[in-house]
Amino acid sequence: MTKFAKLGLEKSLLSVLDDIGFDTPFPIQERAIPVLLEGDDVIGQAHTGTGKTAAYSLPMLQLVTPKAGIQGVIMAPTRELAIQITGEIKRFAKNIGIKTATIYGGQGMGIQFDALRKKPEILVATPGRLIDHLKRGTIKFNNIKHVVLDEADVMLDMGFVDDIEFILDLTPEEKTVSLWSATMPPEIMRLAETNMISPKRILVDADDLSGAGIDQSFLIIKDKEKMKFLFDFLDGNIGQCIVFCSTKMRTRTVARELYKARESVVTIEGDMSQHKREDSMQRFRKSKADILVATDVASRGIDIPAVALVVNYDIPNQDMVYFHRIGRTARAGAKGRAITLVSYSSVAEWEAIKKQTKVKMTDLNEKLGIKISIPDPLKRRSMPRQNFRQFRKPMKQFTRRRQPSRDQYEKRTNKTEYVKRHNFNQKRRW
């Protein structure tokens, strides 16, 4: 098998990889690292958990020059992913002297100004906050030689395409660009055509949506029964667990019920402040919490090896999101489980997702003996038609003609006496 030493990496990086325990590269690393070391552009398509971060960061660490300004920029769609990438690069740059800074929205500008004063060689940033610094002049791209677009398809889905174009226009023409994505929609290819020079396409299991190493199962139940079964699955789990919900309110509700049951739980959802999101993620990374309840903001790129179980409390609204969710377990060749709780109203959407997978899923309804009884409005038992007249009670006959209320005022017997002016002189008013 190919070793990292045969990929052209320097001894300083190889010693760090040896200390970490990295010996044999993953396929995406084996194919991408030599190409990037030669300075060629790369389009990498591989699914989550395949080692993409090391594939683009190791060549960058070897090629940048210490104390020569910002030479590499890595763009990521979310804050959590940007923080994770920075942590990985700092591990690899332990003995090299290359500094990395993280730039993302939601964090105070003062903290980022302090990080930039240390003159890092590599930036990891979200597009929006990076543009803020470029317009302020606190970040300059004069010396940029390496540009990485990580999770490019997600950034396009989030509407960052104009921001990415703006940022790329500010970089020098001579640079190495690598684009990494799990899917390759037409927008990605158009972005590559306008900003990359003869890129080498590296496709590793591009069409494999099986979720290798993941034991996938599903259970079709009523929505109100989901919490009961969630507790059952958590009781039998050894390791950490991520529970994915469809909405922010759903996330809070599930986390509240788990907290009442004295479970060690943290949450991540869109309305949380950046400080709380970072605190939740750090607690989960350091195994101070056993369960993470999150929306799909945590479904891309988050690498936590201890996650043994992923529960889809709600099915995702897109097919590909399902595979990104379950990809949080079975990281780097490990084994894991993924259980999807399907409510009766979501059976059709779930069948569409099942058709995309290439492995047999475990039907927990059949295994646990739980019957599916979906109420069909077209098959409801209809009562036989009955004659309305036989149940109708006879109406009472009116003995007098009904009069409108206006007539009652016209036929008053007592005439109203009006108060005359001279009465105020003869009597007291009250």
N, C-alpha and C positions, 0 to 999 in steps of 0.2 A: 504493500500500500504506500501511496505517496506521503511523504513527510513534509512539514513546513520548511525544513532546511533545503528542499529541492525546488522551492518556489521563488527563490531569489531574495529572500529576506535577510537582513543583516543580523549579526550575532547578538547585538543588544536586544533586538526584538525577539529573537529565538530564545534567549535566556528568560525573558519575561514570560513568553508562552509556555516554556518548560516549567516555570514556577507556578503558573496558573493551572497547569495540567493539560494544556492543549498540545497534543502530539500529532494526531492525524487530522488533516483539514477536511471539512465537508465539501461536497462536490462544487457548490457555488464558490467556495473559497479557492479550491484547487484550480478552477478555470478562470476566475476573475483577477486574482492577485497578480499573476505574471503579465496580463494584458495591461492593467493599470500601472504597473511598474514601468512598462515601456512607454507610457504616456498616451495611450489610445483611449478614445471615448468608449463607454460601455453602457449597454442597455441590459440590465439584469432582471430576469423574471423568475422569481422563486417565491414559494409560499413562506409564511411566517415560521420562525423557529429553525431556519436552515443556515443561520450564521452569516446573514448579510452584513451586519455591522462590522465584523472583523474583515470581511471581504473588501470593503472600501476604506476602512480606517487604517489598517496596517500599511498599505502602500502609501497613504497620505502621510503617516507618521515618518516613514522612511525618506520621503522626498522633500518635506518641508525643511527649511533652514532655521535653526534656533535664533531668536532675537532679531528676526528680519521682518517683523510686522505680521499682519494677518495675511496668511497665504492659502488657507483652506476654509471653505464655508459649507456647512451641512444644513440643509433645510428639512424640517420635519413638520407634520401637520398639527401635532398636539404638544402641549407643555410636558406631559408625562413622558412621551417618547423622546423629546429633546433632552430631558434630564437623564433618562436611561442611557441614551447614546453617549452623553458626556461622561457618565460613570464608567462605561465600557472603555472609552478612549483613554481616560485617566489610568485605568488598570494597565492598558497596553503601553502607555508612555511613562511607566514608573521610573525607568532608568535612562530615559532619553533626554529629559529636560525640555520637552515640548509642553506648552501650557494651553489649556482649553477653557473657553468661557461659554456660558449658556445665556442666550438672549430670548426671552419670551414674554408675551403679554400677561398682565396680572401681577407681575413683580415690580417693585418700586424701581424707578429709574436710577436712584442713587446707588442701589446695590450693583446695578449693571455698569454704572460709570466707574465704580471702584474696581470691578473685574476687568474693565477695558484699560484702566490705568496700569495694570500689570503686564500689558502688551502681550496678549496671547497670540499664538500662531494659528490656532484653529478656532472657529466659531461654530457653535451649534445653535440654530435659531428657528423660530417660527416666522413665516413671511411677514406678518403684519408688524410685529415689533422691530424686525430687522429694517423695514422701510422707515420706521420712525427714526431710528438711529442714523440711517443714511441721509435723511432729510435734515437732521440736526447737524450732521457733519462729525458726529462722534465715532462713526465707523467709515473707513475709506477702503475702496477696493483696488487701489493702485497696484498692489502686489499679489492679487489673487491668482493662484495657479491651479487650484483644485476646487471643483464645485460638485456637490452631491445632492441629489433630490431623492430623499428616502420616503417611501410610501407615496409615490407621486400620484397614484390614482386617487388616494384619499384627499390629497391637497386639491386636486381638480374637483372632486365631489363637493368639497367645502367652499368652492368658489375662489380659490387662490390663483387661478390661472393668470389673471392680469398682474397680480403681485409678483408672480414668478417671472413673467416676461419682463417686468420693470426691473427686477433685481438682476436678471441675466444681462440686460442691456447695459448695466453699469459695470460689468466685469470686463477685463481685457479680452481681446480676441484670442490670444494664445493661452489656452488653459485646457485642462482635462476635465471633462464633464461625465459623470456617471449617474444614470437614472435607474431607480430601483422600484419595482412595482409588482404586486401579485397578479394584476390583470393588465391587459394592454388594450384599452379602448382607443378609438380613433384620435381622441384629443391628445393622448400620450404620444402617439406616433407623429402627429403634427408638431408637437412641442420639440420632439427629437429632431425632426427634419430641419427646423429653423435654428436650432441652437447647438447641434452636435455635428461633428465632421466624421463621416464614415464610421459610425459606431459599430462595435462588435456586439452582436446579440448573443447573450448567454442565457439559455433557457434550461432550467433545472426543474423537472417535473411540472412544467407549466400547465399541463392539462390534467394533472393529478389532483382531484378534489376529494380523495378518499379519506384524508385525515389519518395517515399511516401511524400506527402505534396507539391509536385512540379507540377504546371500546365504546362504541356509540349505541345508545338505546333511547327509547321514547315511551311515553306513557300518555294516553289520551284520557282525560278526566274532565270533570266539571271545574270551572275556574275557582269556585269557592273551596275545592278540595286540594288545591295546589300546596297550600301552606302545610297541611298535614303530611303529605308525601315528602315535602322538602325536608321536614324534620327527620323523617325516616331515613332518607338518603344521607343526610349529614351525620346521623348517628353511626352509620356503617362506614364512614369515610376515614381513612388514615392519611393525614396530610392536610394541606390547605385547600380551600375551595373558593371559587368565584361564582357568584350568582348574577346572571345578566337579566335585567328587566328592560321593558320597552320604553318606559317614561320615567321622568324624575319623581313624580308622585308615587308611582309604583315602587320605585327604589326605596323611598322613605318608608313606605308602609311595610315592605318586607323586612327592612333593617330594624324597624321598630318592634315587629313581632319576634325577631331573633334576639333582640336585646332584652325583651321581656322574659324570654326563655333562658336568660343568662349565658347566651352565646357570646364569644369574643368576636365582635363584628365591627367593620369599618365600612364607610360608603364613599363613593365617588360619583358625582353627578354635576350637571352643568351649572347649577345655581350656587354651588359652593365657592367660597373664596379660594384664591390660589393657595393661601397658607394652609387652609383646612385640607385641600386636595393633596398637597405635598405631605402633610402630616399623616393623612390616611394611607397614602402609598408607602411612606417610609415605615410605618408601623406594620403594614402587611409584608413588606420586603424583609424586615428583620424578624418576622414570625412572632411579633407581639400581638397579632390578631390572626385568628384562624380562618375567618370568612370575610370576603370582600363582596359587597353588593354594589353593582355599578350599572350604569347605562353603557351604550356602545362606545363611549369615550375611552374605555379601557380595553376595547376589543382589538386594537391594532398595536403591534410592536412591543407590548409590555412583556418582559421576559422575567418570570419568577419561577425558578426550577422546582420549588417545593409544591406547586399547585398540582394536586392529584385528581381533582374533580372539578368539572365545569357543569353548572346547571343552568340551562336556558329556562328561566321561569316563564318568560314569554318568548315566542318565536320571533326572529328578526323580521324586519320589513323588506329585506333584500336577501337574495340567495347567498351571495358571497359573504355577507356579514356572518352567516352561520359558521362558515369555515374559519373566519378570523376569530370568532368567539372560541370555538373548541380548540383552536391553535394555541390557547393560553396554557394548555396542559400538553404533556408529552413533548416537552421542549428538548431539543438537541438529542433526539434519538431515544428519549425515555418513554415510559408507558404512562397512560392516563385514561380517565373515563370522562364521558360527556353524556349527560342525561337531559333530554328535552321534555318539558311538560307542555302538552298540547291541549288547549281548551277546545271544547266542541265547536266554537265559532271559528277556529283557526285550522281545522282539519284540511281544508282545501289548500291553504298556503303551505302547510307542512308536506303534503303530498308532492307539491312542486319542488320543494327542497330535497326530498328523498330521491327524486329522479336524478338529481345532480351528483349524488354520491355513487361510488363504485364499490362500496363494501356493504355487506349485509348488516343491518341494524337489529338489535335485540328488541323484540316487541314485548314490553313489560306487561301489557294488558293480558297477553297470552301466558306469559311466564307466571304472573301473580294471580291469574284467574279473575281479572277485573273486567266486567262486561262493559261494553260501550253502548249506551242508550241515548243516541242523539235525537232529540225531538224534531220531527219533520213537520212543518206547518202544513204541508200538502197532504200529509197522511194522518191528520188528526181524525179521531172518531167523530163523525157527524151524527147528531141526533136526527131521528126521522121527522119529517115535516109534519106539523100538527096544525089542525084548523084553529085559527085564532078566534073565530066566532064562538066556538063552543066554550071558551074560557072567558069570554067577554061578559062583564056584569051589565045588567040593564041600567041605563042612565036615568037619573031622576028627572021628572018633568018640571019645568019652571012654571009656576002659577002666575007670574006677572012678567011683564015685559022688562028686560034689562034696560036701565037708563044710563046714559053717560053721565059722568060726574059733573059736567058743565050744567046739565039740566037741574041738578040739585041746588045749585047756587041761585038759579033763576026763580025757583019756587019756594024761597024762604018765606016763612009766615011772619016772623018778627022783623020789622023794619029797623034799620040801624039809624040812630039819631046822631047827627053830626054835631061836634062841639062848635058853638058859635063864639064869635070874638068877645061879645059882652059878658059871657060866662066867666072869663078870666078876671073881670072886675068884681063879680059878685061872690065868687068862691075861691078858696085856696086851691092851688093846683095839686098839692099832695098833702 
